[in-house]
Amino acid sequence: MNLLVHAPLSEPPTEALPFRYVLSSCKIDCGMEILLECEEGSKDLYWDFLKRRGMFDFISDIVNPLEEKGLRLDTKVRNQQRTVVAKYIRIENQVIILDLVKKRYFSW
């Protein structure tokens, strides 16, 4: 199953290590394919931003929004898709986000 991460969720106030932790746990523990969703014109910017911070290690590809199916990690629900909503990923909410992703993944 895909985990589709909305690219703006990677921007500050999101912190790099909690972001990596959530994505690595989803990829390793759940076997999810991690895809970053962003607009066509922003792909290079997000790739460079994430790569320099070590946040791209567990991301398999960058795709256009709503192009792929799967569980979403986003700042809001889009098109009534199955979504875990968060304003940011930081040390104080990383475990909560991961628990929500795992619950939605295993109930799919």
Gaussian input, Z-matrix of N, CA and C with variables (Angstrom, degrees):
# hf/3-21g

backbone

0 1
 N
 C     1     B1
 C     2     B2     1     A1
 N     3     B3     2     A2     1     D1
 C     4     B4     3     A3     2     D2
 C     5     B5     4     A4     3     D3
 N     6     B6     5     A5     4     D4
 C     7     B7     6     A6     5     D5
 C     8     B8     7     A7     6     D6
 N     9     B9     8     A8     7     D7
 C    10    B10     9     A9     8     D8
 C    11    B11    10    A10     9     D9
 N    12    B12    11    A11    10    D10
 C    13    B13    12    A12    11    D11
 C    14    B14    13    A13    12    D12
 N    15    B15    14    A14    13    D13
 C    16    B16    15    A15    14    D14
 C    17    B17    16    A16    15    D15
 N    18    B18    17    A17    16    D16
 C    19    B19    18    A18    17    D17
 C    20    B20    19    A19    18    D18
 N    21    B21    20    A20    19    D19
 C    22    B22    21    A21    20    D20
 C    23    B23    22    A22    21    D21
 N    24    B24    23    A23    22    D22
 C    25    B25    24    A24    23    D23
 C    26    B26    25    A25    24    D24
 N    27    B27    26    A26    25    D25
 C    28    B28    27    A27    26    D26
 C    29    B29    28    A28    27    D27
 N    30    B30    29    A29    28    D28
 C    31    B31    30    A30    29    D29
 C    32    B32    31    A31    30    D30
 N    33    B33    32    A32    31    D31
 C    34    B34    33    A33    32    D32
 C    35    B35    34    A34    33    D33
 N    36    B36    35    A35    34    D34
 C    37    B37    36    A36    35    D35
 C    38    B38    37    A37    36    D36
 N    39    B39    38    A38    37    D37
 C    40    B40    39    A39    38    D38
 C    41    B41    40    A40    39    D39
 N    42    B42    41    A41    40    D40
 C    43    B43    42    A42    41    D41
 C    44    B44    43    A43    42    D42
 N    45    B45    44    A44    43    D43
 C    46    B46    45    A45    44    D44
 C    47    B47    46    A46    45    D45
 N    48    B48    47    A47    46    D46
 C    49    B49    48    A48    47    D47
 C    50    B50    49    A49    48    D48
 N    51    B51    50    A50    49    D49
 C    52    B52    51    A51    50    D50
 C    53    B53    52    A52    51    D51
 N    54    B54    53    A53    52    D52
 C    55    B55    54    A54    53    D53
 C    56    B56    55    A55    54    D54
 N    57    B57    56    A56    55    D55
 C    58    B58    57    A57    56    D56
 C    59    B59    58    A58    57    D57
 N    60    B60    59    A59    58    D58
 C    61    B61    60    A60    59    D59
 C    62    B62    61    A61    60    D60
 N    63    B63    62    A62    61    D61
 C    64    B64    63    A63    62    D62
 C    65    B65    64    A64    63    D63
 N    66    B66    65    A65    64    D64
 C    67    B67    66    A66    65    D65
 C    68    B68    67    A67    66    D66
 N    69    B69    68    A68    67    D67
 C    70    B70    69    A69    68    D68
 C    71    B71    70    A70    69    D69
 N    72    B72    71    A71    70    D70
 C    73    B73    72    A72    71    D71
 C    74    B74    73    A73    72    D72
 N    75    B75    74    A74    73    D73
 C    76    B76    75    A75    74    D74
 C    77    B77    76    A76    75    D75
 N    78    B78    77    A77    76    D76
 C    79    B79    78    A78    77    D77
 C    80    B80    79    A79    78    D78
 N    81    B81    80    A80    79    D79
 C    82    B82    81    A81    80    D80
 C    83    B83    82    A82    81    D81
 N    84    B84    83    A83    82    D82
 C    85    B85    84    A84    83    D83
 C    86    B86    85    A85    84    D84
 N    87    B87    86    A86    85    D85
 C    88    B88    87    A87    86    D86
 C    89    B89    88    A88    87    D87
 N    90    B90    89    A89    88    D88
 C    91    B91    90    A90    89    D89
 C    92    B92    91    A91    90    D90
 N    93    B93    92    A92    91    D91
 C    94    B94    93    A93    92    D92
 C    95    B95    94    A94    93    D93
 N    96    B96    95    A95    94    D94
 C    97    B97    96    A96    95    D95
 C    98    B98    97    A97    96    D96
 N    99    B99    98    A98    97    D97
 C   100   B100    99    A99    98    D98
 C   101   B101   100   A100    99    D99
 N   102   B102   101   A101   100   D100
 C   103   B103   102   A102   101   D101
 C   104   B104   103   A103   102   D102
 N   105   B105   104   A104   103   D103
 C   106   B106   105   A105   104   D104
 C   107   B107   106   A106   105   D105
 N   108   B108   107   A107   106   D106
 C   109   B109   108   A108   107   D107
 C   110   B110   109   A109   108   D108
 N   111   B111   110   A110   109   D109
 C   112   B112   111   A111   110   D110
 C   113   B113   112   A112   111   D111
 N   114   B114   113   A113   112   D112
 C   115   B115   114   A114   113   D113
 C   116   B116   115   A115   114   D114
 N   117   B117   116   A116   115   D115
 C   118   B118   117   A117   116   D116
 C   119   B119   118   A118   117   D117
 N   120   B120   119   A119   118   D118
 C   121   B121   120   A120   119   D119
 C   122   B122   121   A121   120   D120
 N   123   B123   122   A122   121   D121
 C   124   B124   123   A123   122   D122
 C   125   B125   124   A124   123   D123
 N   126   B126   125   A125   124   D124
 C   127   B127   126   A126   125   D125
 C   128   B128   127   A127   126   D126
 N   129   B129   128   A128   127   D127
 C   130   B130   129   A129   128   D128
 C   131   B131   130   A130   129   D129
 N   132   B132   131   A131   130   D130
 C   133   B133   132   A132   131   D131
 C   134   B134   133   A133   132   D132
 N   135   B135   134   A134   133   D133
 C   136   B136   135   A135   134   D134
 C   137   B137   136   A136   135   D135
 N   138   B138   137   A137   136   D136
 C   139   B139   138   A138   137   D137
 C   140   B140   139   A139   138   D138
 N   141   B141   140   A140   139   D139
 C   142   B142   141   A141   140   D140
 C   143   B143   142   A142   141   D141
 N   144   B144   143   A143   142   D142
 C   145   B145   144   A144   143   D143
 C   146   B146   145   A145   144   D144
 N   147   B147   146   A146   145   D145
 C   148   B148   147   A147   146   D146
 C   149   B149   148   A148   147   D147
 N   150   B150   149   A149   148   D148
 C   151   B151   150   A150   149   D149
 C   152   B152   151   A151   150   D150
 N   153   B153   152   A152   151   D151
 C   154   B154   153   A153   152   D152
 C   155   B155   154   A154   153   D153
 N   156   B156   155   A155   154   D154
 C   157   B157   156   A156   155   D155
 C   158   B158   157   A157   156   D156
 N   159   B159   158   A158   157   D157
 C   160   B160   159   A159   158   D158
 C   161   B161   160   A160   159   D159
 N   162   B162   161   A161   160   D160
 C   163   B163   162   A162   161   D161
 C   164   B164   163   A163   162   D162
 N   165   B165   164   A164   163   D163
 C   166   B166   165   A165   164   D164
 C   167   B167   166   A166   165   D165
 N   168   B168   167   A167   166   D166
 C   169   B169   168   A168   167   D167
 C   170   B170   169   A169   168   D168
 N   171   B171   170   A170   169   D169
 C   172   B172   171   A171   170   D170
 C   173   B173   172   A172   171   D171
 N   174   B174   173   A173   172   D172
 C   175   B175   174   A174   173   D173
 C   176   B176   175   A175   174   D174
 N   177   B177   176   A176   175   D175
 C   178   B178   177   A177   176   D176
 C   179   B179   178   A178   177   D177
 N   180   B180   179   A179   178   D178
 C   181   B181   180   A180   179   D179
 C   182   B182   181   A181   180   D180
 N   183   B183   182   A182   181   D181
 C   184   B184   183   A183   182   D182
 C   185   B185   184   A184   183   D183
 N   186   B186   185   A185   184   D184
 C   187   B187   186   A186   185   D185
 C   188   B188   187   A187   186   D186
 N   189   B189   188   A188   187   D187
 C   190   B190   189   A189   188   D188
 C   191   B191   190   A190   189   D189
 N   192   B192   191   A191   190   D190
 C   193   B193   192   A192   191   D191
 C   194   B194   193   A193   192   D192
 N   195   B195   194   A194   193   D193
 C   196   B196   195   A195   194   D194
 C   197   B197   196   A196   195   D195
 N   198   B198   197   A197   196   D196
 C   199   B199   198   A198   197   D197
 C   200   B200   199   A199   198   D198
 N   201   B201   200   A200   199   D199
 C   202   B202   201   A201   200   D200
 C   203   B203   202   A202   201   D201
 N   204   B204   203   A203   202   D202
 C   205   B205   204   A204   203   D203
 C   206   B206   205   A205   204   D204
 N   207   B207   206   A206   205   D205
 C   208   B208   207   A207   206   D206
 C   209   B209   208   A208   207   D207
 N   210   B210   209   A209   208   D208
 C   211   B211   210   A210   209   D209
 C   212   B212   211   A211   210   D210
 N   213   B213   212   A212   211   D211
 C   214   B214   213   A213   212   D212
 C   215   B215   214   A214   213   D213
 N   216   B216   215   A215   214   D214
 C   217   B217   216   A216   215   D215
 C   218   B218   217   A217   216   D216
 N   219   B219   218   A218   217   D217
 C   220   B220   219   A219   218   D218
 C   221   B221   220   A220   219   D219
 N   222   B222   221   A221   220   D220
 C   223   B223   222   A222   221   D221
 C   224   B224   223   A223   222   D222
 N   225   B225   224   A224   223   D223
 C   226   B226   225   A225   224   D224
 C   227   B227   226   A226   225   D225
 N   228   B228   227   A227   226   D226
 C   229   B229   228   A228   227   D227
 C   230   B230   229   A229   228   D228
 N   231   B231   230   A230   229   D229
 C   232   B232   231   A231   230   D230
 C   233   B233   232   A232   231   D231
 N   234   B234   233   A233   232   D232
 C   235   B235   234   A234   233   D233
 C   236   B236   235   A235   234   D234
 N   237   B237   236   A236   235   D235
 C   238   B238   237   A237   236   D236
 C   239   B239   238   A238   237   D237
 N   240   B240   239   A239   238   D238
 C   241   B241   240   A240   239   D239
 C   242   B242   241   A241   240   D240
 N   243   B243   242   A242   241   D241
 C   244   B244   243   A243   242   D242
 C   245   B245   244   A244   243   D243
 N   246   B246   245   A245   244   D244
 C   247   B247   246   A246   245   D245
 C   248   B248   247   A247   246   D246
 N   249   B249   248   A248   247   D247
 C   250   B250   249   A249   248   D248
 C   251   B251   250   A250   249   D249
 N   252   B252   251   A251   250   D250
 C   253   B253   252   A252   251   D251
 C   254   B254   253   A253   252   D252
 N   255   B255   254   A254   253   D253
 C   256   B256   255   A255   254   D254
 C   257   B257   256   A256   255   D255
 N   258   B258   257   A257   256   D256
 C   259   B259   258   A258   257   D257
 C   260   B260   259   A259   258   D258
 N   261   B261   260   A260   259   D259
 C   262   B262   261   A261   260   D260
 C   263   B263   262   A262   261   D261
 N   264   B264   263   A263   262   D262
 C   265   B265   264   A264   263   D263
 C   266   B266   265   A265   264   D264
 N   267   B267   266   A266   265   D265
 C   268   B268   267   A267   266   D266
 C   269   B269   268   A268   267   D267
 N   270   B270   269   A269   268   D268
 C   271   B271   270   A270   269   D269
 C   272   B272   271   A271   270   D270
 N   273   B273   272   A272   271   D271
 C   274   B274   273   A273   272   D272
 C   275   B275   274   A274   273   D273
 N   276   B276   275   A275   274   D274
 C   277   B277   276   A276   275   D275
 C   278   B278   277   A277   276   D276
 N   279   B279   278   A278   277   D277
 C   280   B280   279   A279   278   D278
 C   281   B281   280   A280   279   D279
 N   282   B282   281   A281   280   D280
 C   283   B283   282   A282   281   D281
 C   284   B284   283   A283   282   D282
 N   285   B285   284   A284   283   D283
 C   286   B286   285   A285   284   D284
 C   287   B287   286   A286   285   D285
 N   288   B288   287   A287   286   D286
 C   289   B289   288   A288   287   D287
 C   290   B290   289   A289   288   D288
 N   291   B291   290   A290   289   D289
 C   292   B292   291   A291   290   D290
 C   293   B293   292   A292   291   D291
 N   294   B294   293   A293   292   D292
 C   295   B295   294   A294   293   D293
 C   296   B296   295   A295   294   D294
 N   297   B297   296   A296   295   D295
 C   298   B298   297   A297   296   D296
 C   299   B299   298   A298   297   D297
 N   300   B300   299   A299   298   D298
 C   301   B301   300   A300   299   D299
 C   302   B302   301   A301   300   D300
 N   303   B303   302   A302   301   D301
 C   304   B304   303   A303   302   D302
 C   305   B305   304   A304   303   D303
 N   306   B306   305   A305   304   D304
 C   307   B307   306   A306   305   D305
 C   308   B308   307   A307   306   D306
 N   309   B309   308   A308   307   D307
 C   310   B310   309   A309   308   D308
 C   311   B311   310   A310   309   D309
 N   312   B312   311   A311   310   D310
 C   313   B313   312   A312   311   D311
 C   314   B314   313   A313   312   D312
 N   315   B315   314   A314   313   D313
 C   316   B316   315   A315   314   D314
 C   317   B317   316   A316   315   D315
 N   318   B318   317   A317   316   D316
 C   319   B319   318   A318   317   D317
 C   320   B320   319   A319   318   D318
 N   321   B321   320   A320   319   D319
 C   322   B322   321   A321   320   D320
 C   323   B323   322   A322   321   D321

   B1=1.4397
   B2=1.5267
   B3=1.3153
   B4=1.4539
   B5=1.5190
   B6=1.3285
   B7=1.4601
   B8=1.5120
   B9=1.3294
   B10=1.4563
   B11=1.5248
   B12=1.3100
   B13=1.4620
   B14=1.5202
   B15=1.3275
   B16=1.4638
   B17=1.5277
   B18=1.3266
   B19=1.4586
   B20=1.5360
   B21=1.3332
   B22=1.4629
   B23=1.5405
   B24=1.3081
   B25=1.4674
   B26=1.5261
   B27=1.3125
   B28=1.4638
   B29=1.5282
   B30=1.3143
   B31=1.4625
   B32=1.5300
   B33=1.3586
   B34=1.4721
   B35=1.5205
   B36=1.3187
   B37=1.4634
   B38=1.5290
   B39=1.3351
   B40=1.4683
   B41=1.5251
   B42=1.3492
   B43=1.4609
   B44=1.5320
   B45=1.3294
   B46=1.4607
   B47=1.5297
   B48=1.3113
   B49=1.4726
   B50=1.5218
   B51=1.3327
   B52=1.4664
   B53=1.5264
   B54=1.3281
   B55=1.4576
   B56=1.5329
   B57=1.3341
   B58=1.4734
   B59=1.5187
   B60=1.3341
   B61=1.4626
   B62=1.5263
   B63=1.3187
   B64=1.4650
   B65=1.5353
   B66=1.3226
   B67=1.4596
   B68=1.5240
   B69=1.3206
   B70=1.4744
   B71=1.5201
   B72=1.3142
   B73=1.4661
   B74=1.5211
   B75=1.3186
   B76=1.4616
   B77=1.5299
   B78=1.3230
   B79=1.4613
   B80=1.5283
   B81=1.3270
   B82=1.4632
   B83=1.5271
   B84=1.3307
   B85=1.4675
   B86=1.5288
   B87=1.3281
   B88=1.4700
   B89=1.5258
   B90=1.3029
   B91=1.4649
   B92=1.5167
   B93=1.3196
   B94=1.4566
   B95=1.5282
   B96=1.3073
   B97=1.4555
   B98=1.5293
   B99=1.3348
   B100=1.4581
   B101=1.5226
   B102=1.3288
   B103=1.4642
   B104=1.5225
   B105=1.3132
   B106=1.4592
   B107=1.5173
   B108=1.3183
   B109=1.4685
   B110=1.5194
   B111=1.3284
   B112=1.4621
   B113=1.5205
   B114=1.3041
   B115=1.4600
   B116=1.5228
   B117=1.2965
   B118=1.4672
   B119=1.5310
   B120=1.3124
   B121=1.4609
   B122=1.5190
   B123=1.3244
   B124=1.4630
   B125=1.5263
   B126=1.3065
   B127=1.4705
   B128=1.5211
   B129=1.3229
   B130=1.4643
   B131=1.5276
   B132=1.3247
   B133=1.4663
   B134=1.5279
   B135=1.3306
   B136=1.4638
   B137=1.5226
   B138=1.3214
   B139=1.4638
   B140=1.5302
   B141=1.3296
   B142=1.4622
   B143=1.5305
   B144=1.3260
   B145=1.4673
   B146=1.5268
   B147=1.3273
   B148=1.4643
   B149=1.5289
   B150=1.3084
   B151=1.4646
   B152=1.5309
   B153=1.3220
   B154=1.4658
   B155=1.5247
   B156=1.3111
   B157=1.4589
   B158=1.5355
   B159=1.3266
   B160=1.4598
   B161=1.5151
   B162=1.3263
   B163=1.4604
   B164=1.5313
   B165=1.3363
   B166=1.4605
   B167=1.5298
   B168=1.3230
   B169=1.4645
   B170=1.5283
   B171=1.3097
   B172=1.4615
   B173=1.5293
   B174=1.3150
   B175=1.4652
   B176=1.5219
   B177=1.3322
   B178=1.4637
   B179=1.5217
   B180=1.3411
   B181=1.4626
   B182=1.5191
   B183=1.3286
   B184=1.4643
   B185=1.5199
   B186=1.3295
   B187=1.4687
   B188=1.5221
   B189=1.3237
   B190=1.4586
   B191=1.5229
   B192=1.3344
   B193=1.4707
   B194=1.5222
   B195=1.3177
   B196=1.4623
   B197=1.5263
   B198=1.3181
   B199=1.4570
   B200=1.5319
   B201=1.3085
   B202=1.4593
   B203=1.5299
   B204=1.3109
   B205=1.4674
   B206=1.5225
   B207=1.3266
   B208=1.4539
   B209=1.5238
   B210=1.2919
   B211=1.4647
   B212=1.5215
   B213=1.3261
   B214=1.4548
   B215=1.5255
   B216=1.3208
   B217=1.4579
   B218=1.5145
   B219=1.3310
   B220=1.4598
   B221=1.5221
   B222=1.3367
   B223=1.4570
   B224=1.5255
   B225=1.3299
   B226=1.4630
   B227=1.5295
   B228=1.3190
   B229=1.4610
   B230=1.5252
   B231=1.3216
   B232=1.4708
   B233=1.5315
   B234=1.3247
   B235=1.4757
   B236=1.5283
   B237=1.3102
   B238=1.4620
   B239=1.5247
   B240=1.3095
   B241=1.4583
   B242=1.5229
   B243=1.3227
   B244=1.4610
   B245=1.5292
   B246=1.3402
   B247=1.4655
   B248=1.5141
   B249=1.3283
   B250=1.4587
   B251=1.5216
   B252=1.3324
   B253=1.4567
   B254=1.5234
   B255=1.3359
   B256=1.4628
   B257=1.5233
   B258=1.3286
   B259=1.4590
   B260=1.5262
   B261=1.3392
   B262=1.4594
   B263=1.5188
   B264=1.3346
   B265=1.4588
   B266=1.5254
   B267=1.3229
   B268=1.4639
   B269=1.5160
   B270=1.3048
   B271=1.4555
   B272=1.5337
   B273=1.3249
   B274=1.4643
   B275=1.5336
   B276=1.3370
   B277=1.4649
   B278=1.5319
   B279=1.3301
   B280=1.4693
   B281=1.5218
   B282=1.3216
   B283=1.4691
   B284=1.5257
   B285=1.3157
   B286=1.4733
   B287=1.5229
   B288=1.3381
   B289=1.4639
   B290=1.5248
   B291=1.3080
   B292=1.4640
   B293=1.5259
   B294=1.3260
   B295=1.4660
   B296=1.5247
   B297=1.3312
   B298=1.4706
   B299=1.5252
   B300=1.3195
   B301=1.4688
   B302=1.5236
   B303=1.3266
   B304=1.4715
   B305=1.5263
   B306=1.3367
   B307=1.4732
   B308=1.5242
   B309=1.3302
   B310=1.4676
   B311=1.5286
   B312=1.3153
   B313=1.4625
   B314=1.5301
   B315=1.3197
   B316=1.4554
   B317=1.5324
   B318=1.3373
   B319=1.4705
   B320=1.5231
   B321=1.3278
   B322=1.4632
   B323=1.4969
   A1=108.83
   A2=116.24
   A3=122.64
   A4=110.85
   A5=115.86
   A6=122.34
   A7=105.23
   A8=116.15
   A9=122.46
   A10=108.63
   A11=116.64
   A12=122.23
   A13=108.66
   A14=116.17
   A15=120.92
   A16=108.00
   A17=117.84
   A18=123.43
   A19=114.71
   A20=120.15
   A21=118.45
   A22=114.05
   A23=117.05
   A24=119.94
   A25=111.03
   A26=118.68
   A27=121.96
   A28=112.60
   A29=117.23
   A30=121.76
   A31=111.06
   A32=116.94
   A33=118.85
   A34=110.25
   A35=117.49
   A36=130.48
   A37=115.39
   A38=118.95
   A39=120.11
   A40=108.85
   A41=114.80
   A42=121.14
   A43=109.56
   A44=116.50
   A45=122.10
   A46=113.24
   A47=119.06
   A48=120.12
   A49=113.18
   A50=120.30
   A51=118.77
   A52=113.08
   A53=117.55
   A54=121.96
   A55=109.67
   A56=116.46
   A57=121.29
   A58=111.32
   A59=117.25
   A60=121.04
   A61=110.74
   A62=116.67
   A63=120.78
   A64=109.99
   A65=117.52
   A66=120.23
   A67=111.84
   A68=117.35
   A69=119.43
   A70=111.08
   A71=117.78
   A72=120.61
   A73=111.34
   A74=117.13
   A75=120.58
   A76=110.44
   A77=116.99
   A78=120.66
   A79=111.48
   A80=117.08
   A81=120.89
   A82=112.07
   A83=117.50
   A84=121.03
   A85=113.10
   A86=116.34
   A87=120.31
   A88=112.92
   A89=117.83
   A90=120.41
   A91=113.33
   A92=116.73
   A93=120.73
   A94=110.54
   A95=115.60
   A96=122.69
   A97=106.22
   A98=118.55
   A99=122.64
   A100=109.05
   A101=115.99
   A102=122.46
   A103=108.95
   A104=116.94
   A105=122.22
   A106=107.93
   A107=117.14
   A108=122.10
   A109=110.21
   A110=116.63
   A111=120.30
   A112=109.74
   A113=115.49
   A114=121.54
   A115=110.18
   A116=116.60
   A117=123.41
   A118=112.21
   A119=118.16
   A120=121.78
   A121=114.62
   A122=117.94
   A123=121.65
   A124=113.44
   A125=118.25
   A126=121.29
   A127=112.62
   A128=117.66
   A129=120.43
   A130=111.50
   A131=116.42
   A132=120.10
   A133=111.29
   A134=116.70
   A135=119.93
   A136=111.41
   A137=117.90
   A138=120.11
   A139=109.76
   A140=117.63
   A141=122.02
   A142=111.26
   A143=116.97
   A144=122.34
   A145=111.05
   A146=116.92
   A147=121.19
   A148=112.04
   A149=117.36
   A150=121.63
   A151=110.77
   A152=117.50
   A153=120.89
   A154=112.95
   A155=118.32
   A156=122.47
   A157=112.73
   A158=116.85
   A159=120.71
   A160=113.14
   A161=117.00
   A162=121.67
   A163=112.11
   A164=117.66
   A165=120.67
   A166=112.31
   A167=117.69
   A168=122.10
   A169=114.63
   A170=118.15
   A171=120.96
   A172=112.73
   A173=117.19
   A174=122.12
   A175=108.39
   A176=116.17
   A177=121.26
   A178=113.92
   A179=116.55
   A180=119.29
   A181=109.65
   A182=115.16
   A183=122.23
   A184=106.97
   A185=115.92
   A186=121.27
   A187=110.60
   A188=116.06
   A189=121.72
   A190=109.93
   A191=117.87
   A192=121.11
   A193=112.54
   A194=115.09
   A195=125.14
   A196=112.91
   A197=117.61
   A198=122.71
   A199=111.00
   A200=116.83
   A201=122.89
   A202=110.50
   A203=115.60
   A204=122.43
   A205=109.16
   A206=115.81
   A207=120.94
   A208=111.12
   A209=115.49
   A210=122.76
   A211=108.13
   A212=116.44
   A213=120.76
   A214=111.43
   A215=115.02
   A216=123.44
   A217=104.39
   A218=116.17
   A219=120.20
   A220=110.21
   A221=115.19
   A222=121.03
   A223=112.17
   A224=117.16
   A225=122.11
   A226=108.98
   A227=116.86
   A228=121.97
   A229=107.96
   A230=115.77
   A231=121.59
   A232=109.52
   A233=116.41
   A234=122.15
   A235=113.29
   A236=117.55
   A237=123.56
   A238=111.84
   A239=116.96
   A240=122.76
   A241=109.48
   A242=116.87
   A243=121.74
   A244=107.58
   A245=116.63
   A246=121.17
   A247=111.81
   A248=115.60
   A249=122.62
   A250=104.94
   A251=116.38
   A252=121.82
   A253=109.96
   A254=115.75
   A255=122.34
   A256=108.68
   A257=116.50
   A258=120.23
   A259=110.78
   A260=115.37
   A261=122.50
   A262=108.52
   A263=115.99
   A264=121.15
   A265=106.66
   A266=114.52
   A267=121.28
   A268=109.03
   A269=115.76
   A270=121.44
   A271=111.46
   A272=117.41
   A273=120.62
   A274=113.76
   A275=118.19
   A276=117.78
   A277=113.53
   A278=118.38
   A279=120.27
   A280=112.77
   A281=118.53
   A282=121.21
   A283=110.44
   A284=116.72
   A285=120.91
   A286=110.21
   A287=116.98
   A288=121.40
   A289=110.35
   A290=116.24
   A291=120.66
   A292=111.35
   A293=117.50
   A294=120.83
   A295=111.53
   A296=117.12
   A297=120.60
   A298=111.41
   A299=117.07
   A300=120.61
   A301=109.58
   A302=116.88
   A303=120.28
   A304=111.52
   A305=117.78
   A306=120.12
   A307=110.65
   A308=117.37
   A309=120.52
   A310=110.85
   A311=116.81
   A312=121.15
   A313=110.24
   A314=117.04
   A315=119.74
   A316=112.86
   A317=118.09
   A318=119.58
   A319=111.72
   A320=117.10
   A321=122.42
   A322=111.27
   D1=147.68
   D2=178.02
   D3=-87.30
   D4=143.07
   D5=164.44
   D6=-110.29
   D7=114.66
   D8=-177.05
   D9=-98.70
   D10=111.78
   D11=-177.13
   D12=-100.01
   D13=121.36
   D14=178.13
   D15=-70.12
   D16=122.58
   D17=-171.25
   D18=-52.58
   D19=-43.38
   D20=-179.82
   D21=-59.52
   D22=-17.74
   D23=176.58
   D24=-67.85
   D25=-17.29
   D26=179.05
   D27=-84.00
   D28=-12.47
   D29=-177.39
   D30=-79.97
   D31=158.33
   D32=175.21
   D33=-54.76
   D34=140.66
   D35=18.69
   D36=-85.65
   D37=7.61
   D38=174.90
   D39=-61.84
   D40=140.18
   D41=178.99
   D42=-102.51
   D43=145.32
   D44=-173.67
   D45=-62.17
   D46=-49.34
   D47=-175.54
   D48=-65.79
   D49=-45.60
   D50=175.26
   D51=-62.46
   D52=-36.68
   D53=176.70
   D54=-59.85
   D55=-49.28
   D56=177.75
   D57=-60.82
   D58=-41.07
   D59=-178.41
   D60=-61.41
   D61=-47.31
   D62=-179.50
   D63=-61.76
   D64=-47.73
   D65=-178.40
   D66=-66.93
   D67=-40.35
   D68=179.67
   D69=-65.54
   D70=-40.04
   D71=178.13
   D72=-64.86
   D73=-40.23
   D74=178.32
   D75=-64.89
   D76=-41.30
   D77=-178.14
   D78=-72.53
   D79=-46.33
   D80=-173.88
   D81=-81.61
   D82=-49.05
   D83=-176.07
   D84=-75.03
   D85=-36.64
   D86=-175.49
   D87=-105.53
   D88=-11.74
   D89=-178.38
   D90=70.29
   D91=26.78
   D92=-178.43
   D93=-80.45
   D94=149.98
   D95=172.98
   D96=-92.46
   D97=121.23
   D98=-175.76
   D99=-93.98
   D100=121.06
   D101=178.65
   D102=-121.81
   D103=134.37
   D104=176.95
   D105=-94.93
   D106=130.01
   D107=179.55
   D108=-102.81
   D109=123.20
   D110=172.54
   D111=-155.35
   D112=165.78
   D113=-179.75
   D114=-67.18
   D115=152.75
   D116=-176.45
   D117=-51.82
   D118=-44.90
   D119=-176.61
   D120=-72.64
   D121=-10.35
   D122=-176.47
   D123=-105.03
   D124=-3.69
   D125=-173.60
   D126=-58.66
   D127=-46.70
   D128=-179.26
   D129=-64.98
   D130=-39.23
   D131=179.59
   D132=-63.21
   D133=-46.06
   D134=179.33
   D135=-67.67
   D136=-39.52
   D137=178.98
   D138=-59.73
   D139=-47.61
   D140=-179.88
   D141=-64.18
   D142=-46.14
   D143=179.63
   D144=-58.23
   D145=-48.91
   D146=-177.32
   D147=-72.42
   D148=-40.19
   D149=-177.85
   D150=-62.38
   D151=-43.26
   D152=-179.38
   D153=-65.77
   D154=-23.52
   D155=-178.53
   D156=-101.09
   D157=3.33
   D158=-178.94
   D159=71.89
   D160=21.90
   D161=-176.48
   D162=-95.95
   D163=-2.84
   D164=-175.86
   D165=-98.33
   D166=-2.55
   D167=-172.61
   D168=-56.30
   D169=-35.58
   D170=-174.54
   D171=-105.27
   D172=3.84
   D173=179.54
   D174=-90.17
   D175=127.93
   D176=-178.06
   D177=-84.11
   D178=-34.23
   D179=-175.33
   D180=-163.19
   D181=163.26
   D182=173.14
   D183=-111.10
   D184=127.13
   D185=-175.80
   D186=-126.18
   D187=163.66
   D188=175.48
   D189=-73.30
   D190=149.89
   D191=179.98
   D192=-57.34
   D193=138.65
   D194=175.74
   D195=60.34
   D196=20.89
   D197=179.17
   D198=-85.05
   D199=-32.30
   D200=-176.47
   D201=-112.85
   D202=159.93
   D203=176.92
   D204=-102.23
   D205=152.56
   D206=177.12
   D207=150.42
   D208=-168.63
   D209=176.96
   D210=-84.26
   D211=135.68
   D212=-177.13
   D213=-105.09
   D214=144.07
   D215=169.74
   D216=-117.49
   D217=109.92
   D218=-166.25
   D219=-148.19
   D220=171.40
   D221=177.37
   D222=-86.32
   D223=-13.00
   D224=175.54
   D225=-159.70
   D226=165.60
   D227=178.71
   D228=-80.92
   D229=131.61
   D230=179.46
   D231=-120.36
   D232=132.24
   D233=175.81
   D234=51.85
   D235=36.55
   D236=177.44
   D237=53.15
   D238=36.03
   D239=177.47
   D240=-83.04
   D241=155.26
   D242=174.60
   D243=-68.44
   D244=115.75
   D245=-169.59
   D246=-138.68
   D247=139.48
   D248=166.09
   D249=-98.70
   D250=120.99
   D251=-174.93
   D252=-99.88
   D253=133.10
   D254=175.60
   D255=-150.86
   D256=144.80
   D257=176.75
   D258=-78.69
   D259=-28.20
   D260=-178.78
   D261=-164.60
   D262=169.29
   D263=175.16
   D264=-120.32
   D265=111.93
   D266=-179.13
   D267=-135.81
   D268=173.27
   D269=-176.24
   D270=-55.10
   D271=-36.61
   D272=-175.06
   D273=-75.48
   D274=-17.31
   D275=-179.24
   D276=-124.59
   D277=3.54
   D278=-176.13
   D279=-62.00
   D280=-39.49
   D281=-179.31
   D282=-70.10
   D283=-38.73
   D284=178.25
   D285=-62.96
   D286=-46.20
   D287=179.53
   D288=-61.89
   D289=-44.79
   D290=-179.72
   D291=-63.27
   D292=-42.23
   D293=176.50
   D294=-60.71
   D295=-42.89
   D296=178.93
   D297=-64.40
   D298=-41.45
   D299=178.59
   D300=-62.57
   D301=-46.61
   D302=-178.30
   D303=-64.90
   D304=-39.72
   D305=178.20
   D306=-63.39
   D307=-44.36
   D308=-179.98
   D309=-69.25
   D310=-35.18
   D311=-179.94
   D312=-67.23
   D313=-47.41
   D314=-176.58
   D315=-77.27
   D316=-14.02
   D317=176.63
   D318=-95.13
   D319=-2.60
   D320=-176.82
   D321=-63.58

